[in-house]
Amino acid sequence: MITTEYVGLCAIDAIERLNSRNIKFEMKYTVPIKGFFKVNPDMLYIIRTRELKNGILELTSAAKMRKEVL
């Protein structure tokens, strides 16, 4: 299975594609150090994928960082 096609996609889009293809997956989330970087939790993007031994696709997502204007 080619898993790199999901990297960089919005999490919602990746989930829709996986569901339409009947591919089982698990989601993991990663966040920066608490309060150090401002993030937008409503905008998750896939940053890593890997196929687990049981055939399930593991997706790691992260929130997009907010722009800060100084």
Backbone torsions as a table, in degrees:
resi	resn	phi	psi	omega
1	MET	NA	133.4	176.6
2	ILE	-86.3	116.5	-175.2
3	THR	-102.4	-15.1	-175.3
4	THR	-71.6	-13.2	-178.8
5	GLU	-67.3	-15.3	-178.5
6	TYR	-93.1	-16.0	-178.6
7	VAL	-66.5	130.7	-179.9
8	GLY	93.3	-11.6	179.0
9	LEU	-79.2	152.5	169.8
10	CYS	-61.4	138.9	-175.9
11	ALA	-56.5	-38.5	-179.6
12	ILE	-62.7	-43.1	179.0
13	ASP	-64.8	-42.4	179.2
14	ALA	-62.6	-43.4	179.9
15	ILE	-63.1	-42.6	178.7
16	GLU	-61.7	-43.1	178.7
17	ARG	-63.1	-44.7	-179.0
18	LEU	-64.2	-43.2	178.7
19	ASN	-63.9	-39.5	-179.3
20	SER	-67.8	-24.7	178.9
21	ARG	-98.0	5.9	-179.6
22	ASN	55.2	41.3	178.0
23	ILE	-98.9	126.2	178.5
24	LYS	-77.2	140.5	-178.2
25	PHE	-149.1	161.7	173.1
26	GLU	-125.7	146.2	178.6
27	MET	-108.6	136.8	170.8
28	LYS	-121.7	149.9	-179.1
29	TYR	-123.0	143.5	175.0
30	THR	-128.8	144.8	-180.0
31	VAL	-134.6	151.7	177.6
32	PRO	-71.2	171.4	178.8
33	ILE	-51.3	134.9	-174.0
34	LYS	-49.3	117.9	174.3
35	GLY	78.0	-7.1	-177.1
36	PHE	-73.5	-47.2	177.1
37	PHE	-112.5	139.8	175.6
38	LYS	-82.4	129.3	-179.8
39	VAL	-126.4	160.3	175.3
40	ASN	-105.4	100.7	-175.5
41	PRO	-66.6	-12.2	179.0
42	ASP	-86.3	-5.8	-178.5
43	MET	-121.3	85.3	179.7
44	LEU	-94.0	138.6	178.3
45	TYR	-126.9	146.1	179.0
46	ILE	-77.6	124.6	-179.5
47	ILE	-113.8	-13.0	-179.4
48	ARG	-156.7	143.2	173.6
49	THR	-135.5	150.1	171.8
50	ARG	-158.9	149.8	-179.9
51	GLU	-93.3	125.7	179.3
52	LEU	-80.8	165.1	-177.2
53	LYS	-60.2	-30.1	-179.1
54	ASN	-84.8	7.9	177.1
55	GLY	87.8	-2.7	178.6
56	ILE	-82.8	140.7	179.6
57	LEU	-89.9	127.1	178.3
58	GLU	-100.5	123.1	178.8
59	LEU	-109.6	132.0	174.0
60	THR	-110.0	127.3	-178.5
61	SER	-120.7	156.7	178.1
62	ALA	-138.9	151.3	178.1
63	ALA	-78.9	145.5	177.7
64	LYS	-70.2	137.5	178.4
65	MET	-75.3	141.1	178.4
66	ARG	-78.1	150.7	174.8
67	LYS	-77.7	139.7	174.7
68	GLU	-117.9	127.8	179.3
69	VAL	-104.3	125.0	-179.4
70	LEU	-94.7	NA	NA
